[in-house]
Amino acid sequence: MIVVVLHEPQDLVNIAHVVRAMKNFGLRDLRLVNPREYEAYRVEGIAHQTQDVLARVHVLPSLEQALADCVHIVGFTARGRTAKRNVQRPREAAAEVSGLADAGPVALLFGREDKGLSNEALDRCHRVVTIPSDPAYASLNLAHAVVVMLYELALARGAEALPFKTPRRTSEPADAAEIERLFADIAGALQTIEFFKTRNADAVMRTLREVAHRTPLDAREVKLLRAMAIEVTKYGERLARSGIHVDR
């Protein structure tokens, strides 16, 4: 079990954004230590459809109570400390957290927006994580820092290997004969609009072939492109029969 612990958060909007991030990445346990303000209905008004996360929020008066049952605690800070710490980057921390979560609650501890975590709070942490950022402006927004870590946890749990959603409409690959008909239709359409008047037709068509072959077209896409080219040709023929001349 992985729990997110916010120590003395000052801004309700940041809490809402953390709740939303937890919902995005499949975490459900949030502990708030002495928040300046917290009302679940207001958070839900910002982070919609997060009732399941909000139902499990625990508001606690002290950091000691929030961390008492945790077997591993990871604190996050943007500031370098003179005290020796077991420091990590998010990716390394995510791999370790994922391996330890079955043993008991693992806490991801984030400090208040204006001060971060105190040295006393960091003393409770098994690991201290700093998210690499521009040293000239190192401090991340609270919710942004949470999102970065939850994303790394998702990768550590194999989220990157999940398949993409299957397209609503699939199509078989276009065969060579259909591709050739496409290029013939395109050439006809370009001829109709006098595109080749000042251009080398062979060179233009060769370039179009390279573009089409760069990402192989499926049969449905080829049919759509052919239909467009054919309509251009037909439109030009209708204009010619009506005696209308279109200046370019």
C-alpha positions in Angstrom: 0.0 0.0 0.0 1.3 3.4 -1.0 0.0 6.4 0.9 0.5 10.1 0.0 1.1 12.3 3.1 0.9 16.1 2.8 2.4 17.8 5.8 0.6 21.0 6.6 -0.7 21.8 3.1 -1.7 25.5 2.8 -3.8 25.6 -0.3 -7.1 23.7 -0.9 -6.5 23.8 -4.7 -3.2 22.0 -4.3 -4.9 19.3 -2.2 -7.5 18.9 -5.0 -4.8 18.6 -7.6 -3.1 15.9 -5.6 -6.4 14.1 -5.2 -6.9 14.2 -8.9 -3.3 13.0 -9.6 -3.9 10.1 -7.2 -7.1 9.1 -9.1 -5.2 9.4 -12.4 -2.5 7.0 -11.3 -4.6 4.5 -9.2 -3.7 5.5 -5.6 -6.4 5.8 -3.0 -4.9 6.7 0.3 -4.2 10.3 1.2 -3.3 11.6 4.7 -3.4 15.3 5.5 -1.4 16.5 8.5 -2.8 19.6 10.0 -4.0 21.2 6.8 -4.8 24.9 6.9 -8.2 24.2 5.2 -9.9 21.0 4.0 -13.5 20.4 3.0 -14.1 17.3 0.9 -17.0 18.8 -1.0 -14.9 21.8 -2.1 -12.1 19.5 -3.3 -14.6 17.4 -5.2 -15.8 20.6 -7.0 -12.2 21.0 -8.3 -11.2 17.4 -8.7 -14.3 15.8 -10.2 -15.2 12.1 -9.9 -12.8 11.5 -7.1 -15.3 10.4 -4.4 -13.5 7.1 -3.8 -10.2 8.9 -3.0 -11.9 11.5 -0.8 -13.7 8.8 1.1 -10.4 7.5 2.3 -8.7 10.8 3.2 -7.5 10.9 6.8 -6.9 14.3 8.5 -4.4 13.9 11.3 -3.1 16.4 13.9 0.6 15.3 13.8 3.2 13.8 11.4 4.0 11.2 14.0 0.4 9.8 13.7 0.4 10.0 10.0 3.6 7.9 9.7 3.3 5.5 12.6 2.3 2.4 10.6 4.6 3.0 7.6 7.4 0.6 6.9 9.2 2.9 4.5 9.0 6.7 4.3 10.2 8.8 1.3 10.5 12.5 1.8 10.6 15.1 -1.0 12.7 18.3 -0.9 14.0 20.7 -3.5 16.7 22.0 -1.2 20.1 20.5 -0.7 20.8 19.8 3.0 24.1 19.8 4.8 23.1 16.8 6.9 23.9 13.4 5.4 20.8 11.8 3.9 20.0 8.7 1.9 19.3 10.6 -1.3 17.5 9.3 -4.4 16.0 10.5 -7.7 12.4 9.7 -8.4 13.0 6.8 -10.7 15.2 5.0 -8.3 12.8 5.7 -5.4 9.9 4.4 -7.4 11.5 1.1 -8.1 12.3 0.7 -4.4 8.8 1.8 -3.3 7.2 -0.6 -5.6 9.2 -3.5 -4.2 8.4 -2.6 -0.6 4.7 -1.7 -0.9 3.5 -5.3 -0.2 5.3 -5.4 3.1 3.2 -2.6 4.6 2.3 1.1 4.1 4.9 3.1 2.3 4.6 6.9 2.7 5.4 9.5 0.1 5.8 12.6 2.3 5.5 16.1 0.9 5.9 19.4 2.8 4.0 22.6 2.9 4.1 24.9 -0.1 6.1 27.7 1.4 8.6 25.9 3.6 8.8 22.3 2.4 9.8 19.6 4.9 11.7 20.6 8.0 14.9 18.8 9.0 12.9 17.1 11.8 10.5 15.8 9.3 13.3 14.5 7.0 14.8 12.8 10.0 11.9 10.4 9.9 12.5 9.5 6.2 14.3 6.4 5.1 15.0 8.1 1.7 15.1 11.7 0.6 14.1 12.4 -3.0 15.0 15.5 -5.0 13.4 16.0 -8.4 16.0 17.3 -10.8 15.1 20.8 -12.0 16.7 24.1 -12.9 18.9 25.1 -9.8 17.9 28.7 -10.4 14.2 27.8 -9.8 14.3 24.4 -8.2 11.1 24.4 -6.1 8.2 22.6 -7.8 4.5 23.3 -7.1 3.3 20.7 -4.5 0.9 19.0 -6.8 3.4 18.9 -9.7 6.0 17.2 -7.4 3.3 14.6 -6.5 2.5 14.0 -10.2 6.1 13.5 -11.1 6.5 10.8 -8.5 3.2 9.1 -9.2 4.2 8.9 -12.9 7.5 7.3 -12.0 5.6 4.8 -9.8 3.3 4.0 -12.7 6.3 3.3 -14.9 7.9 1.1 -12.2 4.7 -0.9 -12.1 4.8 -1.5 -15.8 2.3 1.1 -17.1 4.5 1.8 -20.1 3.9 -1.7 -21.3 0.1 -1.3 -21.4 -1.3 -1.5 -24.9 -2.8 1.6 -26.5 -6.6 1.6 -26.9 -7.7 -0.3 -30.0 -8.9 2.0 -32.8 -12.7 2.0 -33.2 -12.4 1.1 -36.8 -9.6 -1.1 -38.0 -8.5 -1.8 -41.6 -6.3 -4.2 -43.4 -3.1 -3.0 -45.1 -3.5 -1.5 -48.5 -2.2 -3.7 -51.3 0.2 -2.5 -54.0 -2.5 -2.3 -56.7 -4.7 0.0 -54.5 -1.7 2.2 -53.8 -1.0 2.6 -57.5 -4.7 3.5 -58.1 -4.3 6.2 -55.4 -1.3 7.7 -57.1 -3.0 7.7 -60.5 -6.0 9.5 -59.0 -3.8 12.0 -57.2 -1.9 12.7 -60.5 -5.2 13.1 -62.3 -6.5 15.6 -59.7 -3.3 17.6 -59.8 -3.4 17.7 -63.6 -7.0 19.0 -63.4 -6.0 21.9 -61.2 -2.9 22.5 -63.4 -0.5 21.9 -60.6 2.0 20.5 -63.0 2.0 23.6 -65.1 5.2 24.9 -63.7 6.4 21.8 -61.9 8.0 18.5 -62.9 5.2 15.9 -62.6 7.5 12.9 -62.1 9.4 14.6 -59.4 6.2 15.7 -57.6 4.7 12.2 -57.8 8.0 10.6 -56.6 8.0 12.9 -53.5 4.3 12.0 -52.8 5.2 8.3 -53.0 8.0 8.9 -50.4 5.5 10.6 -48.1 2.9 7.9 -48.5 5.5 5.1 -47.9 7.0 6.7 -44.9 4.0 5.6 -42.8 2.2 2.8 -44.7 -1.4 3.6 -45.4 -4.2 1.1 -44.6 -6.9 0.3 -47.1 -9.5 2.6 -45.5 -7.1 5.6 -45.6 -6.2 4.9 -49.2 -9.9 4.8 -50.1 -10.5 8.1 -48.4 -7.6 9.8 -50.2 -8.7 8.3 -53.5 -12.2 9.6 -53.0 -10.9 13.1 -52.3 -8.7 13.1 -55.5 -11.5 11.8 -57.6 -13.9 14.5 -56.4 -11.3 17.2 -57.3 -11.1 15.7 -60.8 -14.9 15.6 -61.1 -15.2 19.2 -59.8 -12.7 20.4 -62.4 -14.6 18.5 -65.2 -17.9 20.2 -64.1 -16.3 23.6 -64.2 -14.9 22.9 -67.7 -18.2 21.8 -69.1 -19.9 24.9 -67.7 -17.2 27.1 -69.3 -16.1 28.6 -65.9 -12.4 29.5 -65.7 -10.9 29.8 -62.2 -7.9 32.1 -62.0 -5.2 30.9 -59.6 
